[in-house]
Amino acid sequence: MARIVVTGGAGFLGSHLCTRLLERGDEVVCIDNLITGSIANIEALFARPGFTFVQHDVSTFIWVPGEVDAVLHFASPASPADFERIPIQILKVGSLGTHNALGLAKAKGARFFLASTSEVYGDPLVHPQPETYWGNVNPIGPRGVYDEAKRFAEAMTMAYHRHHDLDVRIVRIFNTFGPQMRPDDGRAVSNFIVQALRGQSITVYGDGGQTRSFTYVDDEIGGFLALLDGPITGPVNIGNPDEYTILQLAETVLEVTGADVPIVFEPLPVDDPTQRQPDITLARSALGWEPVTDLHTGITQTTDYFRRVLGL
């Protein structure tokens, strides 16, 4: 049993992570300011022994009484819809929030785990993307608030590792989907499913030829835990190497939902990556991890979730 702090623990990934940690016997202190997280995501956990929730903005000083074995820093809005809505908060949680979470880990002698992102690769010129690729990011574009916040967070994490000898782990998360996503979070999977279930046209940006690699949340969390418990610092890509075009994703959603709605095309957002696919050689070799859930199965389970949430 370990006592683990999860920042952003009421968010999509954080809430799944809290659940899995409790299931394996760990105590969890979940910290979230609920700017994009939701109590609904963690309400079932309040009845479980070993779970504590603290509503707090980690961009300000963090303190947790008692022993702490690990600090898992997942606090950050991560949806493209948030980049324009709350850009300053995204920059602050990536910089000040990471600094505060690292400070807590250092004070407690705890392992620090940073949730970074494939967005550090920007619009990649290397395909698929290995961890050794430095990326192609526009620092002053609208996506830069997230991309650069995470790049800074990685740099600060490694500075603490080198200067303070802090035990750290860095994961680079590729597109992940599943239950507990926000219906309005602006990501392709949730957008397409919600539009299809409501009988609305499915909105594809650009010509739909841009690619992504979609990982079902259960697989993603398994990768996190393998890295947390494993021997390597990282960064490590945790994602699904199966690459799909956005148009293929839309067609899969139509197939799963049975919706008879058109696909409409809108202009591509600024700096939207044309390709995204992880090289997971390191995860396979060092952690023994790879995803097992295919896209159709994951979309089916996510659709079932949205039907319940939307009452459809």
Helices and strands as residue ranges (DSSP letters): E 3-7, H 12-23, E 27-32, H 39-42, G 43-45, E 51-55, E 70-73, H 80-85, H 87-92, I 93-97, H 98-108, E 111-117, G 118-121, H 144-164, E 168-173, E 176-177, H 188-197, E 202-205, E 211-212, E 215-216, H 217-229, E 236-238, E 244-245, H 246-257, E 263-266, H 281-282, I 283-287, H 295-310
